[in-house]
Amino acid sequence: MNFAEKVKTMRKQFEMSQEQLAEKINVSRQAITKWETGGGIPDVENLLAIAALFNISVDELMSAKKNIRNASGFLYESITEYDIDYKKHYDINAGGAFEVVIESTESEKIRVRLASNVINTLESSFKVKIDDRKSRIDVNVNRVGNVSEAQAKEALYIFIGIPSKFLVDLELSAIINTLRVNHMEINVLEFDGKVSNVHVNSIKGLLELNCSTDMNIVCAGLNGCIDINQISATSTIHVPKGTVYFAKKKGRSNSILYTVDNQSCASPLNEDAENIIELKGMNAELVINEYTHAPWEV
């Protein structure tokens, strides 16, 4: 693996866009593109910055050998599992992390996997507590070691797998950069806390986002309802071009704007649509953007 391939591979392992990598090391996105396509090599200062960001040495960065990682794609991980025997409500407190990924699985176990490329003390620094309370499962991810919340928000990834046949609804609270929801059929998935980026790959049901920070929400498809409850925030939700949906708002001084590929357009009139996007709260603005090319594509 040459330098260009290594930078691109590691950027994706850390789930960064070219813009995000460029911002972190204070260069232009065009510079990242040039390096990833073999058009040049960074100067020493930028090499040091990239190596520090990816937690490797400059020698490893420039070496043609592949970095050794475990099968999960992360250097370090800790896994907690618990058997489920019938349908449950799940109440999950993930605390502070960089990213939470939640999805339904064919397993009969709830599985919580902590992963990081930086924190090498996951088992001693975090405790995953799972309490079975008849019709409810409580899950708490607690910091118990020397890792600070700031470090967790920069470098901790939490992957949560819920048995699909034992899933009724779910409440998730967290302070994170990114939330990913994959392959879920659920009555209600309710998020409370802070999040900047939400990626919805496949969900059937109601997704409630109670968050008063600005959000960038990307939906690979819309199959159900998304409620966005905000106070004095501005957010954008991206849906595939041609998606049939009805948008409505509740609360005081809320507004909804419409775009196609980020160009202003008229409000769609689809009051009979089964897919619903609803803005709640007060003094909030929501932009609904229909995209031709997915916003995560670089």
C-alpha positions as CSV (number, residue, x, y, z in Angstrom):
1,M,0.0,0.0,0.0
2,N,1.6,3.3,-1.1
3,F,1.3,6.6,0.6
4,A,-1.7,7.8,-1.4
5,E,-3.6,4.5,-0.7
6,K,-2.7,4.6,3.0
7,V,-4.0,8.2,3.5
8,K,-7.3,7.4,1.8
9,T,-7.7,4.1,3.6
10,M,-7.0,5.5,7.1
11,R,-9.2,8.6,6.4
12,K,-12.1,6.2,5.7
13,Q,-11.2,4.0,8.8
14,F,-11.5,7.1,10.9
15,E,-14.7,7.9,8.9
16,M,-13.6,11.4,7.8
17,S,-14.5,13.2,4.6
18,Q,-11.7,14.9,2.7
19,E,-13.1,18.2,4.0
20,Q,-12.9,17.0,7.6
21,L,-9.3,15.8,7.2
22,A,-8.3,19.0,5.5
23,E,-9.8,21.1,8.3
24,K,-8.1,19.0,11.0
25,I,-4.6,19.6,9.5
26,N,-5.3,23.1,8.2
27,V,-4.9,22.5,4.4
28,S,-7.3,22.7,1.5
29,R,-9.5,19.8,0.3
30,Q,-7.7,20.0,-3.0
31,A,-4.5,19.1,-1.2
32,I,-6.0,16.0,0.2
33,T,-7.3,15.0,-3.2
34,K,-3.9,15.5,-4.7
35,W,-2.2,13.3,-2.1
36,E,-4.8,10.6,-2.3
37,T,-4.5,10.4,-6.1
38,G,-0.7,10.2,-6.1
39,G,-0.3,13.7,-7.3
40,G,2.2,14.7,-4.6
41,I,3.5,14.1,-1.1
42,P,2.9,16.5,1.9
43,D,5.8,18.5,3.3
44,V,7.3,17.4,6.6
45,E,5.0,19.6,8.7
46,N,1.9,18.1,7.2
47,L,3.3,14.6,7.3
48,L,3.8,15.0,11.1
49,A,0.2,16.3,11.4
50,I,-1.3,13.4,9.5
51,A,0.7,10.9,11.4
52,A,-0.3,12.4,14.8
53,L,-4.0,12.5,13.7
54,F,-3.9,8.8,12.7
55,N,-1.8,7.8,15.8
56,I,1.0,6.3,13.8
57,S,4.6,7.2,13.1
58,V,5.8,9.0,10.0
59,D,7.7,5.9,9.1
60,E,4.5,3.8,9.2
61,L,2.7,6.4,7.2
62,M,5.4,6.4,4.5
63,S,6.0,2.6,4.6
64,A,4.6,0.4,1.8
65,K,3.6,-2.1,4.4
66,K,0.0,-2.3,5.7
67,N,-0.8,-1.3,9.2
68,I,-1.8,-4.2,11.4
69,R,-5.3,-3.8,12.7
70,N,-7.8,-6.3,14.1
71,A,-10.7,-7.6,12.0
72,S,-13.0,-4.9,13.1
73,G,-10.9,-2.2,11.5
74,F,-9.9,-0.7,14.9
75,L,-6.7,-1.2,17.0
76,Y,-8.6,-1.7,20.3
77,E,-12.0,-3.1,21.2
78,S,-14.1,-4.4,24.1
79,I,-17.3,-6.4,23.7
80,T,-20.2,-7.0,26.1
81,E,-23.1,-9.3,25.3
82,Y,-26.3,-10.3,27.0
83,D,-29.0,-12.9,26.1
84,I,-32.5,-11.6,25.4
85,D,-35.5,-14.0,25.6
86,Y,-38.5,-11.8,24.6
87,K,-39.6,-8.5,23.3
88,K,-38.2,-5.5,25.2
89,H,-38.0,-1.7,25.5
90,Y,-34.4,-0.6,25.4
91,D,-33.1,2.4,27.3
92,I,-29.5,3.2,26.4
93,N,-27.2,5.8,27.9
94,A,-24.1,6.0,25.8
95,G,-22.5,9.0,27.5
96,G,-19.9,10.9,25.6
97,A,-18.3,9.4,22.4
98,F,-17.3,10.3,18.9
99,E,-19.8,8.1,17.2
100,V,-22.7,5.6,18.1
101,V,-23.8,3.1,15.5
102,I,-27.0,1.2,16.3
103,E,-28.7,-1.5,14.3
104,S,-30.9,-4.6,14.6
105,T,-29.4,-8.0,14.2
106,E,-30.5,-11.7,13.7
107,S,-28.8,-12.6,17.0
108,E,-30.6,-13.3,20.3
109,K,-28.1,-11.2,22.2
110,I,-27.7,-7.5,22.7
111,R,-24.1,-6.7,21.8
112,V,-22.2,-3.5,22.8
113,R,-18.8,-3.1,21.2
114,L,-16.5,-0.3,22.2
115,A,-13.7,0.5,19.7
116,S,-10.9,3.0,19.2
117,N,-7.7,3.6,17.4
118,V,-6.4,5.7,20.2
119,I,-7.7,4.5,23.6
120,N,-5.8,1.3,24.5
121,T,-7.5,0.9,27.9
122,L,-11.1,0.3,26.9
123,E,-11.7,-2.6,29.2
124,S,-10.4,-0.7,32.3
125,S,-11.6,2.8,31.3
126,F,-15.2,1.9,30.5
127,K,-17.8,-0.3,32.1
128,V,-20.9,-1.5,30.2
129,K,-23.7,-2.2,32.6
130,I,-26.8,-4.1,31.3
131,D,-29.8,-4.4,33.6
132,D,-32.7,-6.7,32.7
133,R,-35.9,-5.2,34.2
134,K,-38.7,-7.5,33.0
135,S,-40.0,-5.7,29.9
136,R,-37.1,-3.3,29.7
137,I,-33.3,-3.5,29.2
138,D,-31.2,-0.6,30.6
139,V,-27.7,-0.2,29.1
140,N,-25.2,2.3,30.5
141,V,-21.7,3.0,29.2
142,N,-19.8,4.5,32.1
143,R,-16.3,6.0,32.3
144,V,-14.5,4.4,35.2
145,G,-10.8,4.9,34.3
146,N,-8.5,7.8,33.5
147,V,-10.0,8.6,30.1
148,S,-11.6,12.0,30.1
149,E,-15.0,12.8,28.5
150,A,-13.1,15.0,26.0
151,Q,-10.9,12.1,25.0
152,A,-14.0,9.8,24.6
153,K,-15.7,12.4,22.4
154,E,-12.7,12.4,20.1
155,A,-11.8,8.7,19.9
156,L,-14.5,6.4,21.2
157,Y,-16.8,4.5,18.9
158,I,-19.8,2.5,20.2
159,F,-21.5,-0.2,18.2
160,I,-24.8,-1.5,19.5
161,G,-26.6,-4.5,18.0
162,I,-30.2,-5.2,19.1
163,P,-32.0,-8.5,18.4
164,S,-34.6,-7.6,15.8
165,K,-37.2,-10.2,17.0
166,F,-37.0,-8.8,20.5
167,L,-37.1,-5.1,19.6
168,V,-40.1,-3.0,20.4
169,D,-38.8,0.6,20.9
170,L,-35.6,2.3,22.0
171,E,-34.5,5.4,23.8
172,L,-30.9,6.5,23.3
173,S,-29.2,9.4,25.2
174,A,-25.7,10.5,24.2
175,I,-23.4,13.4,23.6
176,I,-21.7,12.5,20.3
177,N,-20.5,13.8,17.0
178,T,-22.2,11.2,14.8
179,L,-25.2,8.9,15.1
180,R,-25.7,6.1,12.6
181,V,-28.9,4.0,12.4
182,N,-28.7,0.9,10.3
183,H,-31.3,-1.6,9.3
184,M,-34.0,-1.2,12.0
185,E,-37.7,-1.9,12.0
186,I,-39.0,-0.3,15.2
187,N,-42.1,1.4,16.7
188,V,-40.1,4.4,18.0
189,L,-36.4,5.2,18.2
190,E,-36.0,8.3,20.4
191,F,-32.7,10.2,20.7
192,D,-32.0,12.7,23.4
193,G,-28.8,14.7,23.8
194,K,-26.3,16.4,21.5
195,V,-25.3,15.2,18.0
196,S,-24.0,17.0,14.9
197,N,-24.4,14.4,12.2
198,V,-27.1,11.7,11.8
199,H,-26.8,9.0,9.1
200,V,-30.0,7.0,8.5
201,N,-29.2,4.0,6.4
202,S,-32.4,2.0,6.7
203,I,-35.2,2.4,9.3
204,K,-38.9,1.7,9.3
205,G,-40.8,3.4,12.0
206,L,-40.6,6.7,13.9
207,L,-37.3,8.4,14.5
208,E,-37.4,11.2,17.1
209,L,-34.4,13.5,17.4
210,N,-34.6,15.7,20.5
211,C,-31.5,17.9,20.1
212,S,-31.0,21.7,20.2
213,T,-27.7,21.7,18.4
214,D,-27.5,22.2,14.6
215,M,-27.8,18.9,12.9
216,N,-26.9,17.5,9.4
217,I,-29.2,14.5,8.8
218,V,-28.6,12.3,5.8
219,C,-31.2,9.6,4.9
220,A,-30.3,6.9,2.4
221,G,-34.1,6.5,2.1
222,L,-37.2,7.5,4.0
223,N,-39.6,4.9,5.2
224,G,-41.7,6.3,8.0
225,C,-41.6,9.4,10.1
226,I,-38.8,11.7,11.4
227,D,-39.6,14.1,14.2
228,I,-37.1,16.9,14.8
229,N,-37.5,18.7,18.1
230,Q,-35.3,21.8,18.5
231,I,-35.0,25.1,20.2
232,S,-33.2,28.0,18.4
233,A,-31.3,25.7,16.0
234,T,-30.8,25.4,12.3
235,S,-30.6,21.9,10.8
236,T,-30.7,20.2,7.4
237,I,-32.1,16.9,6.4
238,H,-31.1,15.3,3.1
239,V,-33.4,12.8,1.4
240,P,-33.0,11.1,-2.1
241,K,-34.4,13.2,-5.0
242,G,-37.9,12.2,-5.8
243,T,-38.8,11.0,-2.2
244,V,-42.5,11.4,-1.5
245,Y,-43.0,13.0,1.8
246,F,-45.1,15.5,3.7
247,A,-43.4,18.1,5.9
248,K,-45.2,19.9,8.7
249,K,-44.2,22.0,11.7
250,K,-45.5,22.6,15.2
251,G,-44.4,25.1,17.8
252,R,-43.7,28.8,17.8
253,S,-41.6,30.6,15.1
254,N,-40.4,27.5,13.3
255,S,-39.7,27.5,9.6
256,I,-39.1,24.9,6.9
257,L,-37.2,25.6,3.7
258,Y,-36.9,23.3,0.6
259,T,-34.1,22.7,-1.8
260,V,-33.1,20.3,-4.5
261,D,-29.3,19.7,-4.7
262,N,-29.0,22.7,-2.4
263,Q,-30.9,25.0,-4.8
264,S,-34.1,26.6,-3.5
265,C,-37.4,25.1,-4.7
266,A,-41.1,25.3,-4.0
267,S,-42.7,23.4,-1.1
268,P,-43.9,19.9,-2.3
269,L,-47.6,19.3,-1.7
270,N,-47.9,15.7,-0.7
271,E,-50.4,15.7,2.2
272,D,-51.3,12.1,1.6
273,A,-47.7,10.9,1.8
274,E,-47.0,8.1,4.3
275,N,-43.5,9.5,4.9
276,I,-43.6,12.5,7.2
277,I,-40.9,15.0,8.3
278,E,-42.1,17.1,11.3
279,L,-40.3,20.1,12.9
280,K,-41.2,20.7,16.5
281,G,-40.0,23.1,19.2
282,M,-39.5,26.8,18.8
283,N,-37.3,29.3,16.9
284,A,-36.0,26.5,14.8
285,E,-35.3,26.3,11.1
286,L,-35.1,23.1,9.0
287,V,-33.9,22.8,5.4
288,I,-35.2,19.7,3.6
289,N,-32.8,19.0,0.7
290,E,-33.5,16.4,-2.0
291,Y,-30.1,15.2,-3.3
292,T,-29.0,13.6,-6.6
293,H,-25.6,12.5,-5.2
294,A,-25.4,11.4,-1.6
295,P,-23.8,14.2,0.6
296,W,-21.3,11.7,2.0
297,E,-19.8,10.9,-1.4
298,V,-16.4,12.6,-1.9
